[in-house]
Structures are given as C-alpha cells and as structure tokens.
Amino acid sequence: MEPIISQIYSDVLRGLHKDVIKKVNTALNQHISPHTIMNDGMISAMIEVGRLFEAGEYYVPEMLVAARAMQAGMKMLKPYLTIEEAHPAGKVALGTVKGDFHDIGKNLVKMMLEGSGFQVIDLCVDVDPEKFISAVTDQEVDIIAMSALITTTMQAIRPVIKLLDDSNLRQRVKVIVGGAPLTDEFARQIGADGYAPDASRAVTLAKTVLSK
C-alpha cells in the first residue's frame, strides 16, 4: 500500500477530517487512482471502524468522527471518480417511521452506510408509509431501512411492509429494521429481511441482504 494511502486510512480511523482532505489532495497529485484512494484509504478504514465498534474498542463518538472524516474525503474525491468507480454498493432509503421523531441513531446509520460505499436517500423522521413506497418506485432503491426508537412506534413498520406487498413491490426491495425496542424475532414476525442492533451491524446486514 502506498504510504499516503496508509496515512489516509489512519486519519479516517482517528477522525481527522482536515488531514484526510489534505492527504486525499496529495494522493491525487501523486496520480494515485481515485478508486484506490476511496477503497483502500477510506472504505477499508470504515470497515475497521465497524470492527472496533463491535469489539467494544470504539464507541458512538469515535464512529461519528470517523464517518465525518470519510465524508469529507469523499466530497473532495467525487469530482475525480468515473461513473464506474463511483458506482455505489447499493441504494438505501432510510427513515424513522411515522410518529417517531428520533434521528440520532438514523443519522449514525446513514454515515456508516455512506462510509461503506452505499448511496443513501435520507427520508428523515416521521415518515409516512407512502413515502417509503415512493422511494422504491421513483428512486429504485435496493433497500428500505426503517428505524423505530420507542415501543409505541415500532408497529408503524408493519404498514410499510403491507403496502409493499399490496403494491407487488416486495420482491423488488429488501427491508431492514433497527431501534432500541426491536428484536430479531419482531423483524421476522413482520416480514422484514433483517434486524440490526447498531449502526455497524446495519452496514453488515445491508451487504448481507443484497448478496442473497
């Protein structure tokens, strides 16, 4: 690995966004391919961030700053990426369900997904079921990711899946869910494709469901 790529990797891991920007510029000036900078320098670092989080060595603040550093580098890199190189790992429509206004967990999932190469359409909070459906028909997303943070709103996931079934769209899209009151068992009961307890495992889950 080129020394500058190792430095970008390290800076993303430590959340040093200003250093990431400088070193991405240096790498481009050294004629290192944007594809290499993105995959070996930044996406691989975010994979390591996820591993450290699951191992209990990183916590939410470390994940946040690393994801922000990755986003800063990607913003600078995007104009140099060809269409082929910029092809996302998948397209995800992400939102907190109807009646729920919590967004911290959702935002963290968004940053981790983007840091791992996914294109994310953020539907924000208090999302109507129809808005999720529109993301499938209009945006052609691969995954719907729904968050519910309180027990009274977790049932709001069901109408989305029912609408997908009724509209004959269920086979076109994977559905993943997360949030404090949810469980694997609940996800299975409502017909979701998977449940993730945290942002790091949401990325792993998204990759897993798309590979099936």
Residue, then its C-alpha position, 0 to 999 in steps of 0.5 A: m500500500e502506498p504510504i499516503i494511502s496508509q496515512i489516509y486510512s489512519d486519519v479516517l480511523r482517528g477522525l481527522h477530517k482536515d488531514v484526510i482532505k489534505k492527504v486525499n489532495t496529495a494522493l491525487n497529485q501523486h496520480i494515485s487512482p481515485h478508486t484506490i484512494m476511496n477503497d483502500g484509504m477510506i472504505s477499508a478504514m470504515i470497515e475497521v471502524g465497524r470492527l472496533f465498534e463491535a469489539g467494544e474498542y470504539y464507541v458512538p463518538e469515535m464512529l461519528v468522527a470517523a464517518r465525518a472524516m470519510q465524508a469529507g474525503m469523499k466530497m473532495l474525491k467525487p469530482y475525480l471518480t468515473i461513473e464506474e468507480a463511483h458506482p455505489a454498493g447499493k441504494v438505501a432509503l432510510g427513515t424513522v417511521k411515522g410518529d417517531f421523531h428520533d434521528i440520532g441513531k438514523n443519522l449514525v446509520k446513514m454515515m456508516l452506510e455512506g462510509s461503506g460505499f452505499q448511496v443513501i436517500d435520507l427520508c428523515v423522521d416521521v415518515d409516512p408509509e407512502k413515502f417509503i413506497s415512493a422511494v422504491t418506485d421513483q428512486e429504485v432503491d435496493i433497500i428500505a431501512m426503517s428505524a423505530l426508537i420507542t415501543t409505541t412506534m415500532q408497529a408503524i413498520r408493519p404498514v410499510i411492509k403491507l403496502l409493499d406487498d399490496s403494491n407487488l413491490r416486495q420482491r423488488v426491495k429488501v427491508i431492514v429494521g433497527g431501534a432500541p425496542l426491536t428484536d430479531e424475532f419482531a423483524r421476522q414476525i413482520g416480514a422484514d429481511g433483517y434486524a440490526p442492533d447498531a449502526s455497524r451491524a446495519v452496514t453488515l446486514a445491508k451487504t448481507v441482504l443484497s448478496k442473497 
